[in-house]
Amino acid sequence: MGPYFGFVVGYCEAVLNIMYVASSVIPFGQMLTIVTALPSSYEPLYWLFFFATSLYIHAQRGRLFWGVNAAIAIISIIILVLYVLSTLQYVDINQYALPYKREVSTGNQVMAAFAGLPVSSWFYVGVEMLPLAAFESNRVS
Amino acid sequence: MTACMIFLFFSAIAVYFTVSCQHPGVEELSGALLPLNYGFSRAFGISYQAATWLTLPAVYGTAFGFMYDYSRQLTAMSKSGLMPLKVPFQDRFPDAVLYAYLLLGSLLGFVVMLFVYYLHLLTIRDLFLICILGGYLVYICVLISYIIFQTRYSSLHREFRSPFGISGAVVGILIFSVSFFSAVALQKDTVSSVFLAIVLIIVSIYYFVYARYHQKFSDDEQKALFSAYIINGKHGTIIPKYEVVYLTRSSYSI
């Protein structure tokens, strides 16, 4: 297939990244609708807010860009750790996780598991950019 | 980087475990917009609305991070002559290419979002499936390239060596192939796979009509080509360009 092979992969990755941003910013708008309690018709304005602020920070590059990245990461990690530690006491596998298995006894459990594979892929999406981010973040002047 | 990978691995398992094993249960949570809100509300005694604030930084950050991804991706393709747009002033302002593709990627994303919001031609779930289908193809191809480079250019300098080697890559290919099949054949509809197929057909036409006659080695590819050429020279073989593309990508993607 030659260079065409690399070309298709490049466009697939571009589709992956652009669609991911689109599929994340829409829920971002929905979340702002929840916290502001304003009509959902304002959501496109929240998208514009996201793109305006993000593009500005990306365009600055250097310390501001990586500083914002670090700040978001630290805040997110703190919230995540708080969540895991504070909700461990409510974990009950038998009551909340297993009923799903018991109720589905039609023999399609294997197919249901396979159909759910794309959801589990959220764990992987974007991880391929980690080496480049690690490389560039170590060379910020 | 390795520390980040390990943290991601364990944090993903911890969140999956704690979210799925508490109220309201896996069945309802799988379709929830904010699955962590139930736990936040219960643990901190706050409302669903207040709990939403706690998820906002992560959602903003994840979209923000992927903008970084497509700006670099599209810029790299542009430098290889694979993009249809010629960015003006790039000789005087080298960063113009990066800014132009950062803006272009954002505009495309915004247009897609308008299609979802106003025209209802796609749903958020479709966007996710399109995204993940593209990702599966990328991951499978990157893993194939990893095997090629491990076998043909085993002495090439690498910043990171996978402890799982070729067998790990084979397992990865199998997992992502099955996942690809699931995303194409086991979902409620085929909107996402049809959309991706149309995109690939359009860009393929563009490639065979225009890009194949204008593609070139970027500076990064030339550096990678030089290293691989020296190493491969011992075997007396010529390196196909698509392998060089992966060699360049491999410096940050494998």
Interface residues (C-beta under 8 A of the other chain):
Chain A: M1 G2 P3 Y4 F5 G6 F7 V8 V9 G10 Y11 C12 E13 A14 V15 L16 N17 I18 M19 Y20 V21 A22 S23 S24 V25 I26 P27 F28 Q30 M31 L32 I34 V35 A37 E43 P44 W47 F50 F51 S54 L55 I57 H58 A59 R61 V68 N69 I72 A73 I75 S76 I77 I79 L80 Y83 V84 S86 T87 L88 Y90 V91 D92 I93 Q95 Y96 A97 P99 Y100 M111 F114 A115 G116 L117 P118 V119 S120 S121 F123 Y124 V125 G126 V127 E128 M129 L130 P131 L132 A133 A134 F135
Chain B: M1 C4 M5 L8 S11 A12 A14 V15 F17 T18 S20 C21 Q22 H23 P24 G25 V26 E27 S30 L33 L34 L36 G39 F40 R42 A43 F44 Y48 Q49 A50 T52 W53 L54 T55 L56 P57 A58 V59 Y60 G61 T62 A63 F64 G65 F66 M67 Y68 D69 Y70 S71 R72 Q73 L74 A76 M77 L82 D95 Y99 L102 L103 G105 S106 L108 G109 F110 V112 M113 L114 V116 Y117 I124 L127 F128 L129 I130 C131 I132 G134 G135 Y136 L137 V138 Y139 C141 V142 E159 F160 V178 S179 F181 S182 A183 L186 Q187 L196 V199 L200 V203 S204 Y207 F208 A211 R212 Q215 P240 K241 Y242 V245 Y246 R249 Y252 S253 I254
